[in-house]
Amino acid sequence: MLEIKLIVCPIDFSGFSVRAYRHALSLAEHYRAKLVALHVVELWRHPSVGFTANAGLYDQFCQALCEGGKEQLQEFVKQNPHDKIHPELLVHEGIAADSILSIAQARKADGIVMGTHGRRGYDRLMLGSVTDRVMRKTFCPVLVVSQAPDASATGAEHRLTQVLFCTDFSENSKRALRYAISATDEYDAELTLLHVLEETPSPAKKQEAPAGATEQLEKLISPEERKTLKVKTAVRIGKPYRQIIQLAAELSADIVIMGVHGRGALDLAVFGSTTYRVMQLGPCPVLAVHV
C-alpha cells in the first residue's frame, strides 16, 4: 500500500480553499499524515506594491502583509476545526505556484490538495492559473477540488465508496493505477476501470474494439488483487472528458484518478483537453498523478 506521510494544502481563503482543506484534513486523518496549511503572500499582486519608499519602509510593509497573512491563516484553521488533525501553519512570500512547488519539494510532500475556480471557465485554467502551473510542474500527485463547499459539510472524514480510474493504456497510467488500487483497498471501495474510445469503430469492428479494450482493462488487475478488490470495467465511445464526467456522475464517484503526462509545454494541449476539463466540469475531486 502507498504511504502518505505529508500533505501540503495551499490556502487562498476562498470557498474553494475551504473544500480543499476539508479534503486535506480527511486524508491526513485517514493516513495519519502531517498536514501543512500554506498561504502564499504575493507582494507583486498587492495594489500598494509600487509605492515609492525607502528600504526600511518597504521591509515594514512586507512584514505587515506577512503578519496579516499569518493572522488570516490562523483564523481560517480556527473556523474549520478538526479534532484529530492540527496542521502546521506556513506563510511564504513569493509567487504562488513557484512557492507551492518549492515547499512541496523541499518538504518531500506525498501530495498536494488544492482548490480551483475551474467552473468559471475553461479559458481561465488554460491562461495560467496557479492550479494550472502547479499541475504541469509538480513531482507529486495533486488532488484538485473545484466545487465550492456545501453549507452542511464539516471537517469529518470523507469516505470513498466509488473510485473511478481512467486509462488510455499508456505508460503514464501505470503509476496512477497504483493510487487507484491503494485507495480502493484502503477505503474498501468499489473500483471502476474506464477506457474511452475516441473514434467510433467501423461497423466491422463495432463489437471487436470495445471487447479488446475490455480485455485490456481486465488485465490491469492481477488475480491476487481481484481476491480482495471490488472491480468493474467500462468502455465508452466519444469525447474522453465528456464520457469520464458522465460516468462519474452515474456512479456518484467520490474521486476520479487519472495519469497525466510530464511537465513540458508540448503536453499542454493533451493535458488540458481531458484532465483539465474533467477537473473543471466533473462532479467530484480529481487526483492527477504524473509519471
Summary of the structure (lengths in Angstrom):
residues: 291
radius of gyration: 20.5
end to end distance: 18.0
largest distance: 76.7
contacts: 920
relative contact order: 0.15
helix: 47%
strand: 21%
